[in-house]
Amino acid sequence: MTEPVLRVEQVESFYGKIQALRGIDIEVTPGQIIAVLGSNGAGKTTTLKTISGLVRAQVGHVWLDGEDITRLPPHEIARKGVVHVPEGRHILKGLSVQENLELGSFTVTDPAVRRDRMADVFERFPILSERRHQDGSLLSGGEQQMLALGRALMHGPRVLLLDEPSMGLAPKLVTQTMRIVKQLNEAGTTILLVEQNVRLALKIAHYAYVLENGEIYNQGEASALAEDDSIVQAYLGA
């Protein structure tokens, strides 16, 4: 049995006195897409923030390749290969596409590795190469999502945390973005995906967890959850 690359164990997180996560357990298997689903306020974004150190777990542990990273600061967690693409893309205004990408390689000390990763991003997203000197904040929504993903790839992620990559995109771009996420996974990137489009998420994920009020309400193979009547009725509009 393959050991998980990332493991969330009995984690509880709070915002002040308000408890957001209640003893959740999540395992991320190397080479897979693991989806975290649920309604607004269920704790999905908090899960990613807790893993990446932006929110501190008050109880429980987060393990990366068997190492406890629960108490590490966010930049150290990123340096170890857990790379968080937050909701909203956060492209830096006034910086070119290439400069936004270069910011993603702050953990890389070898210039040759940085050049190779930049070349790989430009090959994967040709539009970014064409617009490398353009202000990144002036790109379209879909192009900004590509830039956010490309910036994350500059880290060389061990695990990529994606928070609502389809949010705010036109339906055609939502499908394109999810196709890109699947292609990244097929190229070897392990992904923990929070996504509002449950139908598409279950289509590309291998396994999924459903959160409700900060707790794991359901979990299983994505294909099985897509056939689960309770999931279909609650999230797929059937």
C-alpha positions in Angstrom: 0.0 0.0 0.0 1.3 3.4 -1.0 2.1 5.7 1.9 0.5 9.1 1.8 2.8 12.0 0.9 0.6 14.3 3.0 -1.5 13.4 6.0 -3.8 15.5 8.1 -4.4 13.8 11.5 -7.2 14.8 13.9 -6.7 18.5 13.1 -8.7 21.2 14.8 -8.4 24.8 13.8 -10.0 28.0 15.1 -10.6 31.6 14.2 -10.4 33.2 17.6 -13.0 31.3 19.6 -14.8 30.0 16.6 -13.9 26.4 15.7 -13.5 25.9 12.0 -12.2 22.3 11.8 -13.2 19.5 14.1 -10.8 16.5 14.2 -10.4 16.0 10.4 -8.3 13.3 8.9 -7.2 13.5 5.2 -4.6 11.5 3.3 -3.1 12.6 0.0 -1.6 9.8 -2.1 1.3 10.5 -4.3 0.3 11.1 -7.9 -3.4 11.5 -7.2 -5.9 14.3 -7.2 -7.7 14.4 -3.8 -10.7 16.7 -3.7 -12.2 18.4 -0.7 -15.8 19.3 -1.2 -18.6 20.9 0.8 -20.9 23.9 1.0 -19.7 27.5 1.8 -18.4 27.7 5.4 -17.8 23.9 5.6 -14.1 24.4 6.3 -12.6 23.7 2.9 -10.4 26.8 2.6 -9.4 26.5 6.3 -8.2 23.0 5.6 -5.8 24.2 3.0 -4.7 27.2 5.1 -4.0 24.9 8.0 -1.9 22.6 5.9 0.1 25.5 4.4 0.6 27.2 7.9 -1.6 30.3 7.2 -3.9 29.0 10.0 -2.3 27.3 13.0 -3.8 23.9 14.0 -4.6 24.0 17.7 -5.0 20.2 17.9 -3.6 17.4 15.7 -0.8 17.2 13.2 0.1 17.7 9.5 2.7 15.3 8.2 4.7 15.6 4.9 6.6 12.4 4.0 6.5 11.4 7.6 7.8 14.8 8.9 5.6 16.8 11.3 5.2 20.2 9.6 2.3 21.4 11.8 4.3 24.2 13.6 6.4 25.3 10.7 5.9 28.9 9.3 4.3 29.1 5.9 7.5 29.9 4.0 9.2 26.8 5.4 6.3 24.6 4.5 6.4 26.0 0.9 10.2 25.4 0.9 9.5 21.7 1.7 7.2 21.5 -1.3 3.7 22.2 -0.1 2.6 25.0 -2.5 -0.7 26.8 -1.9 -2.6 28.5 -4.8 -5.2 30.5 -2.9 -8.6 31.5 -4.0 -8.6 34.6 -6.1 -5.2 34.0 -7.8 -3.4 37.0 -6.2 -1.5 38.2 -9.3 0.8 41.1 -8.3 -0.2 44.3 -10.1 2.7 46.2 -11.6 4.8 43.1 -12.2 5.1 41.4 -15.5 4.0 37.8 -16.2 7.7 36.7 -16.1 8.3 38.6 -12.8 5.2 37.0 -11.2 6.6 33.6 -12.2 10.0 34.4 -10.9 8.5 35.2 -7.5 7.3 31.6 -7.4 10.9 30.4 -7.5 12.1 32.0 -4.3 12.8 28.6 -2.9 15.1 27.7 -5.8 18.8 28.4 -5.4 20.1 26.9 -8.7 19.7 29.3 -11.6 19.7 26.4 -14.1 16.7 24.8 -12.3 14.9 28.1 -12.3 15.5 28.5 -16.1 14.3 25.0 -16.8 11.1 25.5 -14.8 10.4 28.8 -16.5 10.9 27.1 -19.9 8.5 24.3 -18.8 5.8 26.8 -17.7 6.1 28.7 -20.9 5.9 25.4 -22.9 2.8 24.3 -20.9 1.1 27.7 -21.1 2.2 29.3 -24.5 0.0 32.4 -23.9 2.2 33.3 -20.8 5.3 33.1 -23.0 3.6 35.4 -25.5 2.7 37.9 -22.8 5.7 37.5 -20.6 6.4 41.3 -20.5 2.8 42.3 -20.0 1.5 43.4 -16.5 0.2 40.1 -15.1 -2.8 41.8 -13.5 -4.1 42.8 -17.0 -4.5 39.3 -18.2 -7.9 37.7 -18.5 -9.3 35.6 -15.7 -8.4 32.4 -17.4 -4.9 33.6 -18.2 -4.4 34.8 -14.6 -5.4 31.3 -13.4 -2.7 29.9 -15.7 -0.2 32.4 -14.3 -1.1 31.4 -10.7 -0.6 27.7 -11.6 2.6 28.5 -13.4 3.9 30.5 -10.4 3.2 27.5 -8.2 5.0 25.1 -10.6 8.1 27.3 -10.3 8.4 26.0 -6.7 8.6 22.4 -7.9 5.7 21.3 -5.7 5.7 18.0 -3.8 2.0 18.7 -3.2 -0.1 21.4 -4.9 -2.9 22.9 -2.9 -5.5 24.4 -5.2 -8.3 26.5 -3.7 -11.3 27.1 -6.0 -9.4 27.4 -9.3 -12.6 27.8 -11.3 -14.0 30.6 -9.2 -15.1 33.6 -11.2 -14.4 32.1 -14.6 -16.8 31.7 -17.5 -18.2 28.2 -17.9 -15.9 27.5 -20.9 -12.9 28.6 -18.9 -14.0 26.5 -15.9 -13.8 23.3 -18.1 -10.4 24.4 -19.6 -9.0 25.1 -16.1 -10.1 21.7 -14.8 -8.6 20.1 -17.9 -5.3 21.8 -17.0 -5.5 20.6 -13.4 -5.9 17.0 -14.7 -3.0 17.4 -17.2 -0.8 18.7 -14.4 -1.7 15.6 -12.4 -1.1 13.3 -15.3 2.4 14.9 -15.7 3.1 13.8 -12.1 1.9 16.6 -9.8 0.1 15.5 -6.6 -2.9 17.8 -6.0 -5.2 18.5 -3.1 -8.1 20.3 -4.7 -10.9 22.5 -3.1 -13.5 23.2 -5.8 -17.0 24.6 -5.9 -17.8 22.7 -9.1 -18.5 19.4 -7.5 -19.4 17.6 -10.7 -16.2 18.5 -12.5 -14.1 17.9 -9.3 -15.4 14.4 -9.0 -14.8 13.8 -12.6 -11.0 14.4 -12.4 -10.3 13.4 -8.8 -9.3 10.0 -7.6 -10.6 10.3 -4.1 -12.7 12.9 -2.3 -13.6 14.1 1.2 -16.9 15.9 1.9 -16.8 18.5 4.7 -19.8 19.7 6.7 -19.5 22.1 9.6 -15.8 21.5 9.9 -16.1 17.7 10.0 -15.6 14.9 7.5 -19.2 14.0 6.5 -18.4 11.5 3.8 -15.4 10.2 1.8 -14.6 7.7 -0.8 -13.5 7.0 -4.4 -14.6 10.0 -6.5 -16.4 7.8 -9.0 -18.4 6.2 -6.2 -19.3 9.5 -4.5 -20.5 10.8 -7.9 -23.1 8.0 -7.8 -24.0 8.5 -4.1 -27.6 9.8 -3.8 -26.9 12.0 -0.8 -24.0 13.7 -2.7 -26.0 14.0 -5.9 -29.0 15.6 -4.1 -26.9 17.9 -2.0 -24.3 19.1 -4.5 -25.1 18.0 -8.0 -28.5 19.5 -8.3 -30.3 16.2 -9.0 
